[in-house]
Amino acid sequence: TSPANPPRCCRSPSATTSSEMTILCLVRGPVLAPDLSLTEVPVHAERRDVAKRVWRTTAEDGTPFGFELEKPFKHGDTILQAAEVRYVLRQIPEPVLCVSLDMAGSAAAGLGWAFGNLHLEASTEPGRLIVADSPVARRLLEKLGLPFVADLLVFRPGHFARGPLPAHEFGPSHQH
């Protein structure tokens, strides 16, 4: 976190007795320069939670967190660093469909259009397009006669790799 927005810890608002009181760490942004030598404590979250700016969860060691963020976290962000550990956001892998992009550029553009026209979120990695596994996505690929591979991955819609260049983030703000 930045010095201007250090994490705060406060009592859980749902606690009714002193034995139920827990300390909730309120985080407002990622640690900008994490110490990678510290022991990592995972904070697992679903993709839909990672995309939120205000939410709560509990780390693997039982530490409760609340988030009030200017922009959503990304998979792998260090959310809090203590003397001996650092808490790292780990998005839970989910079922996805992977389609090879070994095709003409116009065909790949048409495939992207077809998914977008159905309002299905997508991402790319070098050589493949990735969409969340759903009956609609499967029907579209079958209708187009395109082979696909089902997998379990950290899905990051709006994350687009362009060949060997770094990926670009369009993210959830790229909506219409």
C-alpha positions in Angstrom: 0.0 0.0 0.0 1.1 3.6 -0.4 2.1 5.6 2.6 -0.9 7.8 2.0 -3.3 4.9 2.3 -1.9 2.5 4.9 -4.1 -0.5 5.9 -6.2 0.0 8.9 -7.4 -2.7 11.2 -10.8 -2.4 13.0 -13.4 -4.5 14.8 -15.7 -6.6 12.7 -19.0 -4.7 12.4 -21.0 -7.9 12.8 -19.5 -8.8 16.2 -21.9 -8.5 19.1 -19.8 -9.7 22.0 -16.2 -9.3 22.9 -15.5 -13.0 22.2 -16.8 -12.5 18.6 -14.7 -9.5 17.9 -12.0 -9.9 15.3 -9.6 -7.5 13.8 -10.4 -6.7 10.1 -7.6 -5.3 8.0 -8.9 -2.6 5.7 -6.8 -2.4 2.6 -7.0 0.5 0.1 -4.5 -0.6 -2.5 -1.6 -3.1 -3.3 1.8 -3.0 -1.8 3.8 -1.1 -4.4 7.2 -2.7 -3.6 6.7 -6.0 -2.0 9.5 -8.0 -0.4 9.4 -11.2 -2.4 11.7 -12.9 0.2 8.9 -12.9 2.8 6.7 -16.0 3.2 3.6 -15.8 1.1 0.1 -16.3 2.6 -2.5 -16.7 -0.1 -5.7 -14.8 -0.1 -7.9 -16.8 -2.5 -10.7 -15.0 -4.4 -13.2 -15.7 -7.2 -12.8 -13.7 -10.4 -16.0 -11.7 -9.8 -14.7 -10.7 -6.3 -11.3 -9.7 -7.7 -13.1 -7.3 -10.1 -14.9 -5.5 -7.3 -13.6 -2.4 -5.5 -15.4 -3.0 -2.1 -15.4 -6.6 -0.7 -14.3 -8.8 2.2 -12.5 -12.1 2.5 -10.3 -14.2 4.7 -6.7 -15.2 4.0 -5.6 -18.8 4.2 -4.2 -18.2 7.7 -7.6 -16.9 9.0 -6.7 -13.1 8.8 -9.9 -11.2 7.7 -9.6 -8.5 5.1 -11.8 -5.7 3.9 -11.1 -3.8 0.7 -12.0 -0.2 -0.4 -10.0 0.2 -3.6 -9.7 2.9 -6.2 -9.2 0.2 -8.8 -9.6 -3.6 -8.5 -6.6 -5.9 -7.6 -5.0 -8.2 -10.1 -4.0 -11.8 -9.6 -0.6 -11.9 -7.8 -0.9 -8.4 -6.1 0.6 -8.2 -2.6 -2.3 -6.8 -0.6 -0.5 -6.5 2.8 3.0 -7.0 4.0 3.9 -7.6 7.6 7.3 -8.2 9.3 7.5 -11.9 8.4 4.8 -12.5 5.8 3.1 -10.9 2.8 -0.5 -11.5 1.8 -0.9 -12.2 -1.9 -4.1 -12.2 -3.9 -4.5 -15.5 -5.7 -7.5 -15.7 -8.1 -9.1 -19.1 -8.1 -8.7 -20.9 -11.4 -12.0 -21.6 -13.3 -13.2 -23.7 -16.2 -12.3 -22.1 -19.5 -12.3 -22.9 -23.2 -9.1 -22.3 -25.2 -9.2 -21.9 -29.0 -6.1 -21.9 -31.2 -5.6 -18.6 -33.1 -3.6 -20.4 -35.8 -5.8 -18.9 -38.5 -6.0 -15.9 -40.8 -6.2 -12.6 -39.0 -9.6 -11.9 -40.5 -10.9 -15.3 -39.1 -9.5 -14.4 -35.6 -11.1 -11.0 -35.8 -14.4 -12.7 -36.8 -14.1 -15.1 -33.8 -13.5 -12.2 -31.5 -16.5 -10.4 -32.9 -18.7 -13.5 -32.5 -17.8 -13.8 -28.8 -18.2 -10.1 -28.3 -21.6 -10.0 -30.1 -22.8 -12.6 -27.5 -21.4 -10.4 -24.7 -19.0 -13.1 -23.7 -15.8 -12.0 -22.0 -12.5 -13.1 -23.5 -8.7 -12.8 -23.2 -5.8 -13.9 -25.3 -2.4 -15.4 -24.8 0.1 -15.9 -27.6 -1.6 -18.2 -30.0 -4.9 -18.7 -28.2 -8.2 -17.1 -27.3 -9.7 -17.9 -23.9 -13.3 -17.6 -22.8 -15.2 -18.8 -19.7 -16.6 -22.3 -20.2 -20.3 -22.0 -20.7 -23.0 -23.7 -22.8 -23.3 -20.6 -25.0 -19.5 -20.5 -25.7 -19.5 -24.3 -26.5 -22.4 -24.0 -28.9 -20.8 -21.1 -30.7 -17.5 -23.0 -31.2 -19.3 -26.1 -32.3 -21.5 -24.1 -34.7 -18.3 -22.5 -36.2 -16.6 -25.9 -36.4 -13.7 -24.8 -34.3 -11.9 -27.2 -32.0 -11.3 -26.1 -28.4 -9.7 -27.4 -25.3 -11.4 -27.2 -21.9 -8.9 -26.2 -19.1 -8.8 -24.8 -15.6 -7.0 -21.4 -15.6 -6.9 -18.0 -13.9 -9.2 -16.2 -16.3 -8.5 -12.5 -16.8 -11.1 -11.0 -19.2 -9.8 -7.9 -21.0 -6.2 -9.2 -20.9 -4.9 -9.4 -24.4 -1.4 -10.6 -25.5 -0.2 -9.5 -28.9 2.5 -11.9 -30.0 5.7 -11.6 -28.0 4.7 -8.1 -26.8 3.4 -7.6 -23.2 -0.3 -8.1 -22.7 -2.6 -5.0 -22.7 -5.4 -4.6 -20.1 -8.7 -3.3 -21.4 -10.4 -4.7 -18.3 -13.9 -4.2 -17.0 -13.9 -0.4 -17.8 -13.9 -1.3 -21.5 -17.7 -1.7 -21.6 -20.4 -0.3 -23.8 
